[in-house]
Amino acid sequence: MSIFELEIGWAATADRRRYVDWELLACDEVCGVFPAARDDALLVLYSGDRRDFRTWARSLTTNEKGVLQ
């Protein structure tokens, strides 16, 4: 397992923040989430590798049509 920083500055509204929270809960590879020193980031304990984490993190900022939110 590794700890990665997840940028969440794009999730400024309450709805988008809830979306991030649900996605973190739904991901089987996420084993823990901790606050970071910055308000616009979270530390994520992730069981996959860096490439898998980046792919998963990028999927958070796109909707079902592949458009950045």
Order of alpha helices (4+ residues) and beta strands (2+ residues): beta-alpha-beta-beta-alpha
